[in-house]
Structure formats: structure tokens, C-alpha cells
Amino acid sequence: MSLFVCPNFRLGRLQDSNAVLSHFNEYSEHCFAEVSSEFSRNTRLLRSMKSDLDYIFQKLRSLKAKILATYPDAFPEDSMIEALDRRPDLEMPQ
């Protein structure tokens, strides 16, 4: 009797697992469809913000160079700058 019950039991378990996985895949596909456009929009926004910030920091470096050329004592020496700026460099991989 156990020879006939065991395969049927396994088949039932596999069919249940298959149904659960199919449902999960449909749900995941639905969720991805909802957030993919928002994710793309946010990605474009972040890229735009990064290019804007790059431009701003480029202008700041240019202005700082001009100020240093005109007023050499306007900013502290390099060792002081390193001590003041302890933010991590996000461009360099660690």
C-alpha cells in the first residue's frame, strides 16, 4: 500500500509547490510592472542630479582657483583641508 501512496503523495506535494511558485511568479511580475516605470524615472532623476552636482563642483573648483590666484591666503593650507573634509569619496571604490 505504501508503494502506491508515496508517489501520489509526492505528486500532490509537487503540484502544490508548482501552483505556489506560479502564483508567486505572477505576483512578482505584477509588482515589477508597477515599479519599473517609477524606478526608471528615479534613475534618470539621479543621473541628472549627479551631472548637475558635477557641474556645480567643477564651477566651485574653478572659482576657488581664481580666488587663490588673487588672494593666496584665502583658504587654509592643504593639511587643514584634509582635516576639515572627512567625507568619503563616493567615486572611488573601496
Secondary structure by P-SEA (a helix, b strand, c coil): caaaaaaaaaaaaaaaaaaaaaaaaaaaaaaaaacaaaaaaaaaaaaaaaaaaaaaaaaaaaaaaaaaaacccccccaaaaaaacccccccccc
